[in-house]
Amino acid sequence: MDTPATVQPAVDEELRQATIEVLRERGWSGLTLERVAEVSGRARSTLWRQGLSRDVLIGALIGELADDFRETMYPVLTSGGTGRERLQRGLEELCALLERYLPLMLATDEAFHQQPAPGQPPSYLHPFIQFLREGAQDGSLATGGEPVRAADIAFNTVAWTYVHLRGRHRWPADETRDRVVDLVLNGIDGAVRKEQP
């Protein structure tokens, strides 16, 4: 007989935003149900009676991010093309994901390192490692023999440069995506050479 899945209490948008605000001001270690209740204008006892806890709030934010990442990357992982083409599509989709979670990303740079509950977090680097390995095999990318490190660099360079330029400098989303992905794919030297006659 199967054990029924645990039903998680609903976390509405107001509570999500309050949780993000507390993360922005206090970080993960300072995230408490009491402070989220205070920021949202609700009583802690009310949230507690609804079955909400710090872990439930984190799970709502991080679980949604993890699910969205899987759904976003699946079409890229199952698409055709060279490793370089798939890497480019993957990085562009990463930017679209970041755009959807921009307030969370501006509040904390550790969202991708939190474990959603229940289950394990996705390996956020896995798709990019795969694209880089394929690119090394088909000759469309050079990884220096270290696809894991190259994936880590590509993911983090795109993610945090995109978030900073969008959130702090207010660059337009399309321009930010195009320039940051191009920079990672071609490097400064490659981009300069490409522009020269």
C-alpha positions, 0 to 999 in steps of 0.5 A: 500500500502506497503512503499518501503524499504529504500535503504542503500548506499553501503559500500565497503570493503575499507570503512569498514576497514577505519571505523574499523581503526577509531573505533580502534583509537578513539572509537564510540564517535570519529567515524566521516565521516570526519575521515573515509574519511581521513583514506580511502583517499577519500573526505568527500564530495564524501562520502556525495554525495554517501549518506554515513553518520556515521550512515550508516557506523555503520549500515553496520558493526553492521547490518552485524554482527547482520544478521550473528549472526542470521544465525549462531545461527539458525541451533543450535537453531533448532538442537537436543541434550541436553542443554549442547551439544547445548550450546557447539555448540552455543559457538563454532559457536560464536567463528567462528563468532568472527573469521569472525569479528576479526578486528572489535572485536579487535577495539572495545568491544562494537560492540554487544551493538550497534543498527543496523539500521534499526530495533532492534539488536538481543538479543545476549544472547537469544540462550545461555539463552535458552540452559542453561534453557534446560540444567537445565531442562534435568540435563546436566547443572547447572545454579545456578537458574540464566540462564540469568547471566550464559549466560552473563558470558558464552558469554562474557568469550568466546567472549573476551578471544577468541578475545584477545588470537587470536588477541593479542597472535596469538593463532591458531583459533581451539586451542583457540576455543577448550580451551576457550569453554572447560574452560567455559563448565567445569570450571578450577576445572572440567577440572583439575578433568577430567584430573586426573585418 
